[in-house]
């Protein structure tokens, strides 16, 4: 499955998109490897590799339109694609602040729909967000200097959702 996802990422131009630490494909591979090093299950590791397919609220480059979700599902599986969509769909301004609450409200930036994610979804989202942001902070002293304090504050609030390896990595990179 990873090989098929890599082919899709290359065909979508991920190697040609500048990103801290090189290009977008290199970043995606590092995020996936970081999640694996934290002991994440395969679906979350695959989601880490593909988390930018539909763009994100913080990185608007879109590699594939949403009408290609079935292609991504075929490449990485249904669970991983659902994680990719969930991550990409997050309206950060409205969703980040209550993520740790059982009654957290999550806003889908594509549809405007609001829902209450499960604890499992919130943990996966926090873990993927941490891997994504910590990779950027680790490879870019400029980005770490600009955003490090805010990220440390965010991940400190999200601590109940993060695995021990993710939290330790956060403290090593940002603390």
Buried (B, 14 or more C-beta within 10 A) or exposed (E): BBEEBBEBBEEBEBEEBEBBBEBBBBBBBBBBBBBBEBEBEBBBBBBBBBBBBBBBBEBEBBBBEBEBBEBBBBBBBEBBBBBBBBBBBBBBEBBBEBBBEEEBBBBBBBEEEEBEBEEEBBBBBBBBBBBBBBBBBBBBEEBBEEBBEEBBEBBBBBEEBBBEBBBEBBEEBBE
